[in-house]
């Protein structure tokens, strides 16, 4: 599963870890995150993330 980086603050969403503090279970791919999910560091939306190459 591909990691995604926040273009605003540099936070990296790692699907293997998920975002348990915000109700996202480990193993959740970025594409399956809820539409209203935001960066836990800066609050940016999913549109502000880019795939990590």
PDB file of N, CA, C and O in Angstrom, chain B, residues numbered from 101:
ATOM      1  N   UNK B 101       0.850  -1.190   0.000  1.00  0.00           N
ATOM      2  CA  UNK B 101       0.000   0.000   0.000  1.00  0.00           C
ATOM      3  C   UNK B 101       0.889   1.244   0.000  1.00  0.00           C
ATOM      4  O   UNK B 101       1.910   1.303   0.685  1.00  0.00           O
ATOM      5  N   UNK B 102       0.482   2.208  -0.766  1.00  0.00           N
ATOM      6  CA  UNK B 102       1.260   3.418  -0.951  1.00  0.00           C
ATOM      7  C   UNK B 102       1.051   4.414   0.183  1.00  0.00           C
ATOM      8  O   UNK B 102      -0.062   4.593   0.678  1.00  0.00           O
ATOM      9  N   UNK B 103       2.142   5.055   0.583  1.00  0.00           N
ATOM     10  CA  UNK B 103       2.084   6.124   1.584  1.00  0.00           C
ATOM     11  C   UNK B 103       1.773   7.441   0.875  1.00  0.00           C
ATOM     12  O   UNK B 103       2.064   7.611  -0.309  1.00  0.00           O
ATOM     13  N   UNK B 104       1.183   8.356   1.616  1.00  0.00           N
ATOM     14  CA  UNK B 104       0.856   9.686   1.084  1.00  0.00           C
ATOM     15  C   UNK B 104       1.400  10.745   2.022  1.00  0.00           C
ATOM     16  O   UNK B 104       1.383  10.581   3.242  1.00  0.00           O
ATOM     17  N   UNK B 105       1.893  11.854   1.432  1.00  0.00           N
ATOM     18  CA  UNK B 105       2.466  12.939   2.231  1.00  0.00           C
ATOM     19  C   UNK B 105       1.588  14.182   2.115  1.00  0.00           C
ATOM     20  O   UNK B 105       1.083  14.513   1.043  1.00  0.00           O
ATOM     21  N   UNK B 106       1.422  14.861   3.252  1.00  0.00           N
ATOM     22  CA  UNK B 106       0.666  16.110   3.272  1.00  0.00           C
ATOM     23  C   UNK B 106       1.528  17.203   2.646  1.00  0.00           C
ATOM     24  O   UNK B 106       2.639  17.461   3.108  1.00  0.00           O
ATOM     25  N   UNK B 107       1.015  17.845   1.593  1.00  0.00           N
ATOM     26  CA  UNK B 107       1.754  18.899   0.904  1.00  0.00           C
ATOM     27  C   UNK B 107       1.895  20.151   1.767  1.00  0.00           C
ATOM     28  O   UNK B 107       2.740  21.002   1.489  1.00  0.00           O
ATOM     29  N   UNK B 108       1.077  20.268   2.805  1.00  0.00           N
ATOM     30  CA  UNK B 108       1.103  21.460   3.656  1.00  0.00           C
ATOM     31  C   UNK B 108       2.163  21.342   4.759  1.00  0.00           C
ATOM     32  O   UNK B 108       2.970  22.251   4.950  1.00  0.00           O
ATOM     33  N   UNK B 109       2.153  20.208   5.487  1.00  0.00           N
ATOM     34  CA  UNK B 109       3.033  20.109   6.658  1.00  0.00           C
ATOM     35  C   UNK B 109       4.047  18.978   6.604  1.00  0.00           C
ATOM     36  O   UNK B 109       4.946  18.928   7.443  1.00  0.00           O
ATOM     37  N   UNK B 110       3.929  18.066   5.639  1.00  0.00           N
ATOM     38  CA  UNK B 110       4.892  16.981   5.520  1.00  0.00           C
ATOM     39  C   UNK B 110       4.535  15.705   6.265  1.00  0.00           C
ATOM     40  O   UNK B 110       5.302  14.742   6.249  1.00  0.00           O
ATOM     41  N   UNK B 111       3.359  15.689   6.928  1.00  0.00           N
ATOM     42  CA  UNK B 111       2.905  14.461   7.615  1.00  0.00           C
ATOM     43  C   UNK B 111       2.765  13.345   6.586  1.00  0.00           C
ATOM     44  O   UNK B 111       2.252  13.565   5.488  1.00  0.00           O
ATOM     45  N   UNK B 112       3.223  12.150   6.943  1.00  0.00           N
ATOM     46  CA  UNK B 112       3.090  11.008   6.033  1.00  0.00           C
ATOM     47  C   UNK B 112       2.035  10.062   6.580  1.00  0.00           C
ATOM     48  O   UNK B 112       2.140   9.575   7.706  1.00  0.00           O
ATOM     49  N   UNK B 113       1.001   9.805   5.752  1.00  0.00           N
ATOM     50  CA  UNK B 113      -0.008   8.804   6.116  1.00  0.00           C
ATOM     51  C   UNK B 113       0.510   7.446   5.677  1.00  0.00           C
ATOM     52  O   UNK B 113       0.747   7.215   4.491  1.00  0.00           O
ATOM     53  N   UNK B 114       0.682   6.552   6.637  1.00  0.00           N
ATOM     54  CA  UNK B 114       1.154   5.197   6.384  1.00  0.00           C
ATOM     55  C   UNK B 114      -0.023   4.246   6.586  1.00  0.00           C
ATOM     56  O   UNK B 114      -0.501   4.071   7.706  1.00  0.00           O
ATOM     57  N   UNK B 115      -0.489   3.629   5.491  1.00  0.00           N
ATOM     58  CA  UNK B 115      -1.648   2.723   5.616  1.00  0.00           C
ATOM     59  C   UNK B 115      -1.425   1.588   6.611  1.00  0.00           C
ATOM     60  O   UNK B 115      -2.375   1.128   7.244  1.00  0.00           O
ATOM     61  N   UNK B 116      -0.195   1.136   6.755  1.00  0.00           N
ATOM     62  CA  UNK B 116       0.083   0.050   7.700  1.00  0.00           C
ATOM     63  C   UNK B 116      -0.214   0.483   9.134  1.00  0.00           C
ATOM     64  O   UNK B 116      -0.617  -0.338   9.958  1.00  0.00           O
ATOM     65  N   UNK B 117      -0.017   1.760   9.434  1.00  0.00           N
ATOM     66  CA  UNK B 117      -0.272   2.271  10.777  1.00  0.00           C
ATOM     67  C   UNK B 117      -1.685   2.822  10.925  1.00  0.00           C
ATOM     68  O   UNK B 117      -2.243   2.801  12.022  1.00  0.00           O
ATOM     69  N   UNK B 118      -2.274   3.318   9.827  1.00  0.00           N
ATOM     70  CA  UNK B 118      -3.594   3.943   9.897  1.00  0.00           C
ATOM     71  C   UNK B 118      -3.514   5.255  10.671  1.00  0.00           C
ATOM     72  O   UNK B 118      -2.457   5.882  10.741  1.00  0.00           O
ATOM     73  N   UNK B 119      -4.623   5.655  11.241  1.00  0.00           N
ATOM     74  CA  UNK B 119      -4.696   6.867  12.063  1.00  0.00           C
ATOM     75  C   UNK B 119      -5.652   6.568  13.214  1.00  0.00           C
ATOM     76  O   UNK B 119      -6.747   7.126  13.292  1.00  0.00           O
ATOM     77  N   UNK B 120      -5.211   5.659  14.121  1.00  0.00           N
ATOM     78  CA  UNK B 120      -6.121   5.189  15.183  1.00  0.00           C
ATOM     79  C   UNK B 120      -6.677   6.300  16.069  1.00  0.00           C
ATOM     80  O   UNK B 120      -7.784   6.178  16.594  1.00  0.00           O
ATOM     81  N   UNK B 121      -5.914   7.387  16.239  1.00  0.00           N
ATOM     82  CA  UNK B 121      -6.404   8.490  17.069  1.00  0.00           C
ATOM     83  C   UNK B 121      -7.646   9.142  16.471  1.00  0.00           C
ATOM     84  O   UNK B 121      -8.416   9.800  17.171  1.00  0.00           O
ATOM     85  N   UNK B 122      -7.830   8.948  15.156  1.00  0.00           N
ATOM     86  CA  UNK B 122      -8.984   9.531  14.470  1.00  0.00           C
ATOM     87  C   UNK B 122      -9.904   8.469  13.875  1.00  0.00           C
ATOM     88  O   UNK B 122     -10.646   8.742  12.931  1.00  0.00           O
ATOM     89  N   UNK B 123      -9.854   7.258  14.428  1.00  0.00           N
ATOM     90  CA  UNK B 123     -10.790   6.212  14.045  1.00  0.00           C
ATOM     91  C   UNK B 123     -10.469   5.479  12.758  1.00  0.00           C
ATOM     92  O   UNK B 123     -11.342   4.822  12.191  1.00  0.00           O
ATOM     93  N   UNK B 124      -9.219   5.579  12.277  1.00  0.00           N
ATOM     94  CA  UNK B 124      -8.828   4.870  11.053  1.00  0.00           C
ATOM     95  C   UNK B 124      -7.967   3.672  11.443  1.00  0.00           C
ATOM     96  O   UNK B 124      -6.877   3.832  11.993  1.00  0.00           O
ATOM     97  N   UNK B 125      -8.463   2.483  11.155  1.00  0.00           N
ATOM     98  CA  UNK B 125      -7.777   1.262  11.549  1.00  0.00           C
ATOM     99  C   UNK B 125      -6.508   1.034  10.731  1.00  0.00           C
ATOM    100  O   UNK B 125      -6.448   1.405   9.559  1.00  0.00           O
ATOM    101  N   UNK B 126      -5.490   0.420  11.352  1.00  0.00           N
ATOM    102  CA  UNK B 126      -4.312   0.026  10.578  1.00  0.00           C
ATOM    103  C   UNK B 126      -4.723  -0.851   9.400  1.00  0.00           C
ATOM    104  O   UNK B 126      -5.648  -1.657   9.508  1.00  0.00           O
ATOM    105  N   UNK B 127      -4.026  -0.686   8.269  1.00  0.00           N
ATOM    106  CA  UNK B 127      -4.357  -1.448   7.072  1.00  0.00           C
ATOM    107  C   UNK B 127      -5.336  -0.740   6.157  1.00  0.00           C
ATOM    108  O   UNK B 127      -5.723  -1.295   5.129  1.00  0.00           O
ATOM    109  N   UNK B 128      -5.751   0.489   6.509  1.00  0.00           N
ATOM    110  CA  UNK B 128      -6.694   1.246   5.686  1.00  0.00           C
ATOM    111  C   UNK B 128      -5.942   2.018   4.606  1.00  0.00           C
ATOM    112  O   UNK B 128      -5.173   2.926   4.924  1.00  0.00           O
ATOM    113  N   UNK B 129      -6.154   1.668   3.311  1.00  0.00           N
ATOM    114  CA  UNK B 129      -5.479   2.415   2.252  1.00  0.00           C
ATOM    115  C   UNK B 129      -5.994   3.850   2.179  1.00  0.00           C
ATOM    116  O   UNK B 129      -7.132   4.132   2.555  1.00  0.00           O
ATOM    117  N   UNK B 130      -5.148   4.746   1.693  1.00  0.00           N
ATOM    118  CA  UNK B 130      -5.508   6.165   1.616  1.00  0.00           C
ATOM    119  C   UNK B 130      -6.822   6.363   0.870  1.00  0.00           C
ATOM    120  O   UNK B 130      -7.652   7.183   1.264  1.00  0.00           O
ATOM    121  N   UNK B 131      -7.005   5.607  -0.208  1.00  0.00           N
ATOM    122  CA  UNK B 131      -8.210   5.744  -1.034  1.00  0.00           C
ATOM    123  C   UNK B 131      -9.492   5.408  -0.282  1.00  0.00           C
ATOM    124  O   UNK B 131     -10.577   5.838  -0.672  1.00  0.00           O
ATOM    125  N   UNK B 132      -9.365   4.638   0.797  1.00  0.00           N
ATOM    126  CA  UNK B 132     -10.534   4.219   1.574  1.00  0.00           C
ATOM    127  C   UNK B 132     -10.801   5.123   2.786  1.00  0.00           C
ATOM    128  O   UNK B 132     -11.754   4.899   3.532  1.00  0.00           O
ATOM    129  N   UNK B 133      -9.951   6.148   2.979  1.00  0.00           N
ATOM    130  CA  UNK B 133     -10.205   7.073   4.092  1.00  0.00           C
ATOM    131  C   UNK B 133     -11.509   7.810   3.845  1.00  0.00           C
ATOM    132  O   UNK B 133     -11.852   8.074   2.693  1.00  0.00           O
ATOM    133  N   UNK B 134     -12.243   8.149   4.896  1.00  0.00           N
ATOM    134  CA  UNK B 134     -13.489   8.908   4.717  1.00  0.00           C
ATOM    135  C   UNK B 134     -13.210  10.230   3.997  1.00  0.00           C
ATOM    136  O   UNK B 134     -12.131  10.803   4.145  1.00  0.00           O
ATOM    137  N   UNK B 135     -14.164  10.701   3.234  1.00  0.00           N
ATOM    138  CA  UNK B 135     -14.014  11.943   2.469  1.00  0.00           C
ATOM    139  C   UNK B 135     -13.714  13.130   3.374  1.00  0.00           C
ATOM    140  O   UNK B 135     -13.060  14.084   2.953  1.00  0.00           O
ATOM    141  N   UNK B 136     -14.190  13.075   4.618  1.00  0.00           N
ATOM    142  CA  UNK B 136     -13.991  14.198   5.524  1.00  0.00           C
ATOM    143  C   UNK B 136     -12.751  14.039   6.424  1.00  0.00           C
ATOM    144  O   UNK B 136     -12.542  14.836   7.338  1.00  0.00           O
ATOM    145  N   UNK B 137     -11.934  13.010   6.162  1.00  0.00           N
ATOM    146  CA  UNK B 137     -10.706  12.825   6.930  1.00  0.00           C
ATOM    147  C   UNK B 137      -9.762  13.981   6.640  1.00  0.00           C
ATOM    148  O   UNK B 137      -9.659  14.434   5.500  1.00  0.00           O
ATOM    149  N   UNK B 138      -9.069  14.459   7.675  1.00  0.00           N
ATOM    150  CA  UNK B 138      -8.105  15.538   7.505  1.00  0.00           C
ATOM    151  C   UNK B 138      -6.774  15.149   8.140  1.00  0.00           C
ATOM    152  O   UNK B 138      -6.715  14.263   8.993  1.00  0.00           O
ATOM    153  N   UNK B 139      -5.724  15.812   7.718  1.00  0.00           N
ATOM    154  CA  UNK B 139      -4.389  15.587   8.265  1.00  0.00           C
ATOM    155  C   UNK B 139      -4.429  15.786   9.776  1.00  0.00           C
ATOM    156  O   UNK B 139      -4.886  16.826  10.249  1.00  0.00           O
ATOM    157  N   UNK B 140      -3.951  14.790  10.547  1.00  0.00           N
ATOM    158  CA  UNK B 140      -3.989  14.927  12.004  1.00  0.00           C
ATOM    159  C   UNK B 140      -3.013  15.972  12.541  1.00  0.00           C
ATOM    160  O   UNK B 140      -3.120  16.376  13.699  1.00  0.00           O
ATOM    161  N   UNK B 141      -2.074  16.407  11.723  1.00  0.00           N
ATOM    162  CA  UNK B 141      -1.093  17.405  12.164  1.00  0.00           C
ATOM    163  C   UNK B 141      -1.549  18.829  11.891  1.00  0.00           C
ATOM    164  O   UNK B 141      -1.394  19.705  12.742  1.00  0.00           O
ATOM    165  N   UNK B 142      -2.122  19.071  10.684  1.00  0.00           N
ATOM    166  CA  UNK B 142      -2.425  20.458  10.315  1.00  0.00           C
ATOM    167  C   UNK B 142      -3.865  20.697   9.876  1.00  0.00           C
ATOM    168  O   UNK B 142      -4.274  21.844   9.692  1.00  0.00           O
ATOM    169  N   UNK B 143      -4.649  19.610   9.703  1.00  0.00           N
ATOM    170  CA  UNK B 143      -6.051  19.778   9.335  1.00  0.00           C
ATOM    171  C   UNK B 143      -6.314  19.912   7.845  1.00  0.00           C
ATOM    172  O   UNK B 143      -7.441  20.194   7.438  1.00  0.00           O
ATOM    173  N   UNK B 144      -5.279  19.712   7.018  1.00  0.00           N
ATOM    174  CA  UNK B 144      -5.467  19.779   5.565  1.00  0.00           C
ATOM    175  C   UNK B 144      -6.337  18.609   5.096  1.00  0.00           C
ATOM    176  O   UNK B 144      -6.324  17.538   5.704  1.00  0.00           O
ATOM    177  N   UNK B 145      -7.085  18.817   4.022  1.00  0.00           N
ATOM    178  CA  UNK B 145      -7.950  17.774   3.482  1.00  0.00           C
ATOM    179  C   UNK B 145      -7.197  16.777   2.622  1.00  0.00           C
ATOM    180  O   UNK B 145      -6.015  16.966   2.333  1.00  0.00           O
ATOM    181  N   UNK B 146      -7.878  15.718   2.214  1.00  0.00           N
ATOM    182  CA  UNK B 146      -7.260  14.668   1.402  1.00  0.00           C
ATOM    183  C   UNK B 146      -6.707  15.214   0.095  1.00  0.00           C
ATOM    184  O   UNK B 146      -5.740  14.667  -0.435  1.00  0.00           O
ATOM    185  N   UNK B 147      -7.302  16.287  -0.440  1.00  0.00           N
ATOM    186  CA  UNK B 147      -6.832  16.864  -1.701  1.00  0.00           C
ATOM    187  C   UNK B 147      -5.439  17.456  -1.573  1.00  0.00           C
ATOM    188  O   UNK B 147      -4.771  17.699  -2.578  1.00  0.00           O
ATOM    189  N   UNK B 148      -4.997  17.688  -0.344  1.00  0.00           N
ATOM    190  CA  UNK B 148      -3.678  18.269  -0.114  1.00  0.00           C
ATOM    191  C   UNK B 148      -2.603  17.211   0.119  1.00  0.00           C
ATOM    192  O   UNK B 148      -1.523  17.531   0.616  1.00  0.00           O
ATOM    193  N   UNK B 149      -2.880  15.965  -0.229  1.00  0.00           N
ATOM    194  CA  UNK B 149      -1.909  14.875  -0.089  1.00  0.00           C
ATOM    195  C   UNK B 149      -1.458  14.387  -1.457  1.00  0.00           C
ATOM    196  O   UNK B 149      -2.223  14.382  -2.422  1.00  0.00           O
ATOM    197  N   UNK B 150      -0.192  13.977  -1.516  1.00  0.00           N
ATOM    198  CA  UNK B 150       0.380  13.425  -2.744  1.00  0.00           C
ATOM    199  C   UNK B 150       1.002  12.069  -2.428  1.00  0.00           C
ATOM    200  O   UNK B 150       1.491  11.847  -1.320  1.00  0.00           O
ATOM    201  N   UNK B 151       0.982  11.155  -3.417  1.00  0.00           N
ATOM    202  CA  UNK B 151       1.622   9.855  -3.188  1.00  0.00           C
ATOM    203  C   UNK B 151       3.129  10.021  -2.957  1.00  0.00           C
ATOM    204  O   UNK B 151       3.772  10.869  -3.576  1.00  0.00           O
ATOM    205  N   UNK B 152       3.676   9.207  -2.067  1.00  0.00           N
ATOM    206  CA  UNK B 152       5.120   9.188  -1.851  1.00  0.00           C
ATOM    207  C   UNK B 152       5.726   8.292  -2.919  1.00  0.00           C
ATOM    208  O   UNK B 152       5.318   7.141  -3.079  1.00  0.00           O
ATOM    209  N   UNK B 153       6.688   8.814  -3.638  1.00  0.00           N
ATOM    210  CA  UNK B 153       7.320   8.040  -4.719  1.00  0.00           C
ATOM    211  C   UNK B 153       8.370   7.085  -4.190  1.00  0.00           C
ATOM    212  O   UNK B 153       8.995   6.363  -4.967  1.00  0.00           O
TER     213      UNK B 153
END
